[in-house]
């Protein structure tokens, strides 16, 4: 749970037979929102791979060697997913539509657009209800809370209490995500307008997602069996 104490946020996470308590000043937090839902989905059912995929962007250099083999596999999977995505012609087409306005931020915007469509069309890709899948993912991350690098450790309370992974389905939560990202950039990125641009070409982005996502599922299919 997330509480406020003397202007700081207090996250109390039950794990194993005790509580983890983390206090921090919410004004100093700086983290990137990304396509967490797709990465978790593509991890399959192995908890260590799922965990490694989640923390991958916060693991740099040789620090990866400090994790167990399957978590390292998840970190490497995350990087392979990013590489596959960045090189896919359909993703490039989606990104191209945004590049004149958003420049280097166009890729991360498309990442989040695609998570929106994954959440919206979840039943087309999974037999497990989205809310059950998300609850299982949150429970895993809480269970392994002590293993989280610092940045995901700060991010997780917000992800859970605001239920980002399910919230990607609606425009209100997407707007909150993009507004927060815009505030944290060092110059005017314009990302607070990204939802309006999604609405303008909604059918095109959804069609592109539906072309792209079966390809990435097929490419990383072996992980779904682990």
N, C-alpha and C positions, 0 to 999 in steps of 0.2 A: 504494500500500500504506500501511497505518497502523502506525506503530511507536511505542514509548514511549521517551523520552529525558529523563532527569532529572526525571521526574514530568510532563513535557509530552508531548503527542501530536505525532507527526511524520508528516505526510501527504506521500508522495512520488508525484507524478502525472506519468507520462510524457506529453508533449505535443509535437508536431512533432519536433524533433531534440534536445530537451534535457529536463531534469527541472525541475518546479516543486516546491519544498520549502517547506512551510508548517508552522511550529511554533507551538503555542498550548497554553494551559493548559485542560484539559478541564473543570475545575471552574467556569470563568468563562463557559462557553458557554451562551447562552440563545437558543433558536430554537423556532419553532412547526413542528409536523408538520402536514401538510395532505394533501389528496387529490391528490398529485403524479401518480399513475398516470392518473387520468381526464384531467387537464389535458394531460399529454404525449400521451395517445392522441388527444384531440380536436384536436391541433395539426397532424395530417397528417404528411407526409413532409418538409416544408421545414425544414431544420435551424435556420435563424434564427428562424422562427416558434416552433418547439419551445423553443429557448433563451429567447426572450423570454417565453413563457408560464411557463417555469420560474422566472425571476427576478422576475416581475411584482410580487409582494408586497413586494419589497425596493427597488423603484424608486419614488421619491417625486417629485412636482412636476416641475420643469423638467429634472431629471436624465435623464428619458426622451429628451430631445432629443439627448443625446450618443451615442445608439445608431443604427446603420444602420436604414433604413426597415423592412426585414422583421422585425428584432428588435422595433422599435416596434409593428409589427402584432401580434406575439406577445404583447406586454404588454397591448395593447388587447383582444386576444382573451381573455386570462385574465380581465380585468375584465368582459367581456361574458358569459363562462361563469358567473362568480360571480353576476352580476345575474339571468341566466336561471334559475339554480339556486335562488336565494333566493326567487324569485317563483313557482316551479312548485308547483302544488297538491299534488302527490304528495310532494315534498320537505318542504313545510310540514306535511303529515300525519305524516311520519316524525319531524320535529322536535317536533311537538306532543306526541308520546308521551313525549319526554324532558324537556320544558321544566319540569315541576313539580320535578324532581330536579336538573337541571343548568343551568337558567336560560339565561344568555347563551352557555354552552358547548355547548348542544344542537346548534347548527348545525354546528360543527366536528366534533362526534362523529358526526353523520350523514354528513358528508363522508367520514370515514374508514370508517364502515360501508359506504358505497357503493363505496369503493375496494376493500374486502375482497371484495364481491360481484363487482366487475369482474375482479379477479384470479382469483377462484374460477371464474367463468364466461367467462374470457377467450376461449376458442375459439368462443363464440357470437357474438363481435363482431369477431374478427380472424382472418385466415388466417395471420398470422405468429405463431410460437410465442412465448409470453410471455417466456421467458428470452432469446430472441434479440432481441425488441423492447427489453427492459430493458438488455441488454448494449449495444445500439446507442445507447440514450439515455445511458447512463453514458459511453460513448466520446465522444459529442458534448460532454457537459458537461466532461469532462477536456480535450478539444481546445480548448475556449473558456474554460478555467479562468481565464485572466488577465482576462477580461471580466466575471467574476462579481462582483456587489456583495459587500461584506464578509460579510453574514449567510449568504447561500447558499454562500460560499466556506468558511465554517466548517462548514456543514451537510453539504456533499457527501461528505467523508470518511466520516462516519457512515452516510449513505445507502448508499454503495457497499459498505463493509466489512460492514455488517449486512444488506445487500441488502433494504432496506425494500420496494421495489416488488414483488418476488416474495413477500417475507415477509408482505405484507398478507393472503395466502391463509389463514394459520393463526392460531389463537387465541393461541398462545404469543407470536408477534411482535406481534400487536395489543395484548396485555396489556402488553408492554414499551413500546410507543408511548404508550399511555394513562397508564401509570405515570410515564413521563418527563414527559408534559405536565402531569400533576397536580403533580409536584414543582416545576415551574417557574411555577405560578400563585402569585399573591401572597396568596391565601387558600385555604381548603379547597374545592376544586372538586368533589371526589368522583369525578373522571374515572378513577381507578384501578379503579372498579367498572363501567366502561362495557362491558367484555366480558361481564360477567354479565348486564347488561341486554339486550345483543344476543342472548345465548342464550335469554333468557326469551321474546322475541318474534321469534325468528329467521325464522320463515316469513313473518311480516308484513313485516319489513324487506326480505327478499329479493324478495317479490312487489312491493313498492313500488319497489325498485330496477329490477326488470324492466319496470315500467310507465314509469318515469322515463327510463331510459337511451336507449331508442330515440328518444324525443322530443328529447333533447339532441343525439344524433347527427344526426338529420334537420335540426335547426335550424342546426347548424354544419357541415353536409355540405360546403359549398364549400371549407373549409380542407383537407379530406382529399384534395382534388385538386391542392393546391399543392405 
